């Protein structure tokens, strides 16, 4: 049986087919250009340092994923446009079409409208991405580049003895700050309070008959300085006594907010710089007591000390308080006598002269 001819074939569709072909060709060229432009934009964005704009790696990965998704959508649009082009070719030459290939003209027009709408949407998204890239570049141009901080220089330890005739000046590095401990001043002030005639009589150890023995009662001395310690702006000092020793120690603890921080140390009029000047004039060297949480403060203080040409040494310190001797002229009553030394008949070995301590590095 002969195939019935379609009534639509006889229509003159040359002008419509030419117009549709031109539109599809233009859209294909736009899709290719958009894809190339997006690829170049992605490459330019990858060359930008994201950390300069506080952009994390996760943000960059998300942007790349979105760009990849947009590229896949453009490819799909291209495939749809190619399929539509094939359909238009069938309309132009109906002899090559089969029953499955032929679609109504209205449906073909609707598909062409949908493809054009998708291309317009992708073009708008591409313009938004390009504007964002331009904004990032402009922001990068306005962002000042910070210079890298100078590296911390740590010298290798070279322990050796202190300069001849010099004495130590102690500096505590704690709570990200430094504090100079004036040992001579603290010792003198505490002795002055103990030797005051009004306090001395009350602090002496009494015998059963009431006569003074010329030694201080350890409990009374300790309680006196617990109630009223010697204080400066940076630290407080108490007297620590022992039941089996005739001498006492001074116990020093840092006060909250005491000392100078790194910023204050760097000032030309800082207390720490005045301390270094005094140390140089009095032939003293600096002995740093460094807490593990204040190593950066020590490095700053050590750098300033080296610039002032003052000898120094340091040690790691972890105890909450630092102790020094009160001095042998203050006698403390011994509650417990030390056991007697065993008698030996062997001739004692000659005493060797101890080498000077290695306190400078």
C-alpha positions as CSV (number, residue, x, y, z in Angstrom):
1,X,0.0,0.0,0.0
2,X,1.5,3.4,-1.0
3,X,2.4,5.9,1.8
4,X,0.1,8.8,2.1
5,X,1.9,12.1,1.5
6,X,1.9,14.6,4.4
7,X,0.0,17.8,3.7
8,X,2.8,19.8,5.6
9,X,5.5,18.8,3.1
10,X,3.9,20.8,0.4
11,X,4.3,24.0,2.5
12,X,7.1,26.4,1.7
13,X,9.3,26.3,4.9
14,X,12.6,27.5,3.4
15,X,12.5,30.9,5.2
16,X,11.6,29.4,8.5
17,X,14.2,26.6,8.2
18,X,16.9,29.2,7.3
19,X,16.0,31.3,10.3
20,X,15.9,28.4,12.7
21,X,19.3,27.1,11.3
22,X,20.9,30.5,11.8
23,X,19.6,30.8,15.4
24,X,20.9,27.3,16.3
25,X,24.3,28.1,14.8
26,X,24.5,31.3,16.7
27,X,23.5,29.5,20.0
28,X,26.1,26.8,19.4
29,X,28.8,29.5,18.9
30,X,27.7,31.2,22.1
31,X,27.8,28.0,24.0
32,X,31.3,27.3,22.9
33,X,32.5,30.8,23.8
34,X,30.8,30.6,27.2
35,X,32.4,27.3,27.9
36,X,35.8,28.6,26.9
37,X,35.3,31.8,28.9
38,X,34.3,29.8,32.0
39,X,37.4,27.6,31.7
40,X,39.7,30.6,31.5
41,X,37.9,32.2,34.5
42,X,38.4,29.1,36.5
43,X,42.1,29.0,35.6
44,X,42.5,32.6,36.6
45,X,40.7,32.0,39.9
46,X,43.0,29.1,40.7
47,X,46.0,31.3,40.2
48,X,44.8,33.7,42.9
49,X,46.0,33.0,46.4
50,X,42.7,32.3,48.3
51,X,44.4,33.0,51.7
52,X,44.8,36.7,50.8
53,X,41.0,37.1,50.9
54,X,40.4,34.9,54.0
55,X,39.0,32.2,51.6
56,X,39.4,28.6,52.8
57,X,40.2,25.6,50.8
58,X,36.7,24.3,51.3
59,X,35.3,27.5,49.6
60,X,37.6,27.0,46.6
61,X,36.6,23.4,46.3
62,X,32.9,24.4,46.4
63,X,33.4,27.0,43.7
64,X,35.2,24.5,41.5
65,X,32.4,21.9,42.0
66,X,29.8,24.5,41.0
67,X,31.8,25.5,37.9
68,X,32.1,21.8,36.9
69,X,28.4,21.4,37.3
70,X,27.7,24.4,35.1
71,X,30.1,23.0,32.5
72,X,28.2,19.7,32.5
73,X,24.9,21.6,32.1
74,X,26.4,23.5,29.1
75,X,27.4,20.2,27.5
76,X,23.9,18.9,27.9
77,X,22.6,22.1,26.3
78,X,24.9,21.6,23.4
79,X,23.7,18.0,23.0
80,X,20.1,19.2,23.0
81,X,21.0,21.9,20.4
82,X,22.7,19.3,18.2
83,X,19.6,17.0,18.5
84,X,17.4,19.9,17.5
85,X,19.7,20.7,14.6
86,X,19.3,17.2,13.3
87,X,15.5,17.5,13.6
88,X,15.6,20.8,11.7
89,X,17.6,19.0,9.0
90,X,14.9,16.4,8.8
91,X,12.3,19.1,8.4
92,X,14.4,20.6,5.5
93,X,14.8,17.2,3.8
94,X,11.7,15.1,4.8
95,X,12.8,12.2,2.5
96,X,15.4,11.1,5.1
97,X,13.0,11.1,8.0
98,X,11.2,8.1,9.4
99,X,7.9,8.0,11.3
100,X,9.8,8.0,14.6
101,X,12.0,11.0,13.7
102,X,9.2,13.4,12.5
103,X,7.8,15.7,15.2
104,X,5.2,18.4,14.9
105,X,6.4,21.9,14.0
106,X,4.9,23.4,17.2
107,X,6.8,20.9,19.4
108,X,10.1,21.8,17.5
109,X,9.5,25.5,18.1
110,X,8.9,24.9,21.8
111,X,12.1,22.9,22.2
112,X,14.0,25.7,20.4
113,X,12.5,28.2,22.9
114,X,13.5,26.0,25.8
115,X,17.1,25.7,24.6
116,X,17.3,29.5,24.1
117,X,16.0,30.1,27.6
118,X,18.6,27.8,29.1
119,X,21.4,29.5,27.1
120,X,20.2,32.9,28.4
121,X,20.2,31.6,32.0
122,X,23.7,30.2,31.6
123,X,24.8,33.5,30.1
124,X,23.5,35.4,33.1
125,X,25.2,33.0,35.5
126,X,28.5,33.4,33.6
127,X,28.2,37.2,33.8
128,X,27.7,36.9,37.6
129,X,30.8,34.7,37.9
130,X,32.9,37.1,35.9
131,X,31.7,40.0,38.1
132,X,32.7,38.0,41.2
133,X,36.1,37.3,39.7
134,X,36.6,41.0,38.9
135,X,35.6,41.9,42.5
136,X,38.0,39.4,44.0
137,X,40.8,40.8,41.8
138,X,40.0,44.4,42.8
139,X,39.9,43.4,46.4
140,X,43.2,41.6,46.1
141,X,44.7,44.8,44.6
142,X,43.6,46.8,47.6
143,X,44.7,44.3,50.2
144,X,48.0,45.4,51.7
145,X,50.6,42.6,51.8
146,X,52.0,42.1,55.2
147,X,55.7,41.6,55.6
148,X,56.7,38.3,57.2
149,X,57.8,38.8,60.8
150,X,61.5,38.5,61.5
151,X,62.5,34.9,62.5
152,X,63.3,34.2,66.1
153,X,67.0,33.6,66.6
154,X,68.0,31.1,69.2
155,X,71.7,30.8,70.0
156,X,73.2,27.4,70.7
157,X,74.1,27.1,74.4
158,X,77.7,27.6,75.3
159,X,77.8,27.3,79.1
160,X,80.7,29.1,80.8
161,X,81.6,30.9,84.0
162,X,80.4,34.4,84.9
163,X,82.8,37.3,84.2
164,X,85.3,37.9,87.0
165,X,83.9,39.9,89.9
166,X,80.4,40.0,88.6
167,X,77.2,38.9,90.4
168,X,73.8,37.8,89.2
169,X,70.7,40.0,88.6
170,X,67.7,37.7,88.4
171,X,64.9,38.2,85.8
172,X,61.7,36.1,85.9
173,X,59.9,35.4,82.6
174,X,56.3,34.5,83.5
175,X,52.8,35.1,82.1
176,X,54.2,36.5,78.8
177,X,56.2,39.2,80.7
178,X,59.5,39.8,82.5
179,X,60.2,41.0,86.0
180,X,63.5,42.0,87.5
181,X,63.9,40.7,91.1
182,X,66.1,43.1,93.1
183,X,67.6,40.5,95.4
184,X,69.7,43.0,97.4
185,X,66.8,45.3,98.0
186,X,64.4,42.5,99.1
187,X,67.0,41.0,101.5
188,X,67.8,44.4,103.0
189,X,64.1,45.4,103.5
190,X,63.2,42.1,105.2
191,X,66.3,42.2,107.5
192,X,65.4,45.8,108.4
193,X,61.9,44.7,109.5
194,X,63.3,41.8,111.6
195,X,65.9,43.9,113.3
196,X,63.5,46.7,114.2
197,X,63.7,47.0,118.0
198,X,59.9,47.0,118.4
199,X,59.4,43.8,116.4
200,X,62.7,42.1,117.4
201,X,61.7,41.5,121.1
202,X,58.4,40.0,120.0
203,X,60.0,37.7,117.5
204,X,62.8,36.3,119.7
205,X,62.7,32.8,121.1
206,X,62.1,32.8,124.8
207,X,63.4,30.2,127.3
208,X,61.4,28.9,130.3
209,X,62.9,31.6,132.5
210,X,61.9,34.3,130.0
211,X,65.4,35.3,128.9
212,X,66.1,35.7,125.2
213,X,68.4,33.3,123.5
214,X,69.4,35.7,120.6
215,X,67.6,33.6,118.0
216,X,64.3,34.2,116.2
217,X,61.3,32.0,116.8
218,X,60.6,30.3,113.4
219,X,56.8,30.2,113.8
220,X,56.6,33.9,114.7
221,X,58.8,35.0,111.9
222,X,56.9,32.9,109.3
223,X,53.5,34.1,110.6
224,X,54.5,37.8,110.5
225,X,55.4,37.7,106.8
226,X,52.4,35.6,105.9
227,X,50.2,38.3,107.3
228,X,52.2,41.2,106.0
229,X,54.5,40.1,103.2
230,X,57.0,42.5,101.6
231,X,55.5,43.7,98.3
232,X,56.4,45.6,95.2
233,X,54.3,46.3,92.2
234,X,55.5,43.0,90.6
235,X,56.0,40.4,93.3
236,X,55.6,39.6,97.0
237,X,58.2,38.1,99.4
238,X,57.8,36.0,102.6
239,X,60.2,34.3,105.0
240,X,60.4,30.5,104.9
241,X,61.8,28.9,108.0
242,X,62.9,25.3,108.7
243,X,62.6,23.2,111.9
244,X,66.1,21.7,111.5
245,X,68.0,24.7,110.2
246,X,69.4,27.8,111.9
247,X,68.9,29.9,108.7
248,X,65.9,31.0,106.6
249,X,65.0,31.6,103.0
250,X,63.2,34.4,101.2
251,X,60.3,33.1,99.1
252,X,59.2,35.3,96.2
253,X,56.0,34.9,94.1
254,X,54.9,36.9,91.1
255,X,51.8,39.0,91.4
256,X,49.0,39.0,88.8
257,X,49.7,41.7,86.2
258,X,53.2,42.3,87.4
259,X,56.2,42.8,85.1
260,X,56.4,44.2,81.6
261,X,54.9,42.5,78.5
262,X,56.7,42.3,75.1
263,X,55.3,45.6,73.8
264,X,56.4,47.4,77.0
265,X,59.8,45.9,76.9
266,X,60.5,47.2,73.4
267,X,60.0,50.9,74.4
268,X,63.1,53.0,74.8
269,X,62.1,54.0,78.4
270,X,61.1,50.5,79.6
271,X,62.0,49.4,83.1
272,X,63.8,46.3,81.6
273,X,66.1,48.6,79.6
274,X,66.9,50.6,82.7
275,X,67.6,47.3,84.5
276,X,70.2,46.4,81.8
277,X,71.8,49.8,82.2
278,X,72.1,49.3,85.9
279,X,73.5,45.8,85.4
280,X,76.2,47.1,83.1
281,X,77.2,49.9,85.5
282,X,77.4,47.5,88.5
283,X,79.2,44.6,86.7
284,X,76.3,42.3,86.9
285,X,75.0,39.6,84.5
286,X,71.4,38.7,83.8
287,X,70.1,35.3,85.0
288,X,66.7,34.5,83.3
289,X,64.2,32.2,85.0
290,X,62.0,31.1,82.1
291,X,58.6,29.5,82.5
292,X,57.5,27.2,79.6
293,X,54.5,29.5,78.7
294,X,56.7,32.6,78.4
295,X,59.4,31.6,76.0
296,X,58.5,34.3,73.4
297,X,58.9,36.9,76.1
298,X,62.3,35.5,77.0
299,X,63.4,35.6,73.4
300,X,62.5,39.3,73.2
301,X,64.2,40.1,76.5
302,X,67.3,38.1,75.4
303,X,67.5,40.0,72.1
304,X,67.4,43.4,74.0
305,X,70.0,42.1,76.4
306,X,72.4,41.0,73.7
307,X,72.0,44.4,72.0
308,X,72.9,46.1,75.3
309,X,76.1,43.9,75.4
310,X,75.2,42.4,78.8
311,X,76.2,38.8,79.6
312,X,73.3,36.5,80.4
313,X,72.2,32.9,81.0
314,X,68.9,31.2,81.4
315,X,67.2,28.1,82.8
316,X,63.7,26.6,82.6
317,X,61.8,27.2,85.8
318,X,58.4,25.6,86.8
319,X,57.9,26.2,90.6
320,X,55.3,28.8,91.6
321,X,57.8,30.5,93.9
322,X,61.5,31.3,93.8
323,X,63.8,31.1,96.9
324,X,67.0,32.8,97.9
325,X,68.9,32.8,101.2
326,X,68.0,35.4,103.8
327,X,71.6,35.5,105.1
328,X,73.6,34.0,108.0
329,X,73.3,37.0,110.3
330,X,69.7,36.1,111.1
331,X,69.7,33.1,113.4
332,X,66.6,30.9,113.6
333,X,65.8,28.6,116.5
334,X,66.2,24.9,115.5
335,X,63.3,22.8,116.8
336,X,65.1,19.6,115.7
337,X,68.8,19.1,116.1
338,X,70.5,17.4,113.2
339,X,71.9,13.9,114.0
340,X,75.6,13.9,114.9
341,X,78.0,12.9,112.2
342,X,79.6,9.5,112.7
343,X,83.2,9.5,113.8
344,X,85.6,8.2,111.3
345,X,89.3,7.3,111.8
346,X,90.2,7.4,108.1
347,X,92.1,10.5,106.9
348,X,89.7,12.8,105.0
349,X,90.5,13.2,101.4
350,X,91.9,16.6,100.4
351,X,89.2,19.0,99.2
352,X,89.3,19.9,95.6
353,X,88.6,23.4,94.5
354,X,85.2,23.4,92.8
355,X,85.2,25.0,89.3
356,X,83.1,28.1,88.9
357,X,79.5,27.4,88.0
358,X,78.6,27.7,84.3
359,X,75.9,30.3,84.4
360,X,76.5,32.2,81.2
361,X,75.6,30.9,77.7
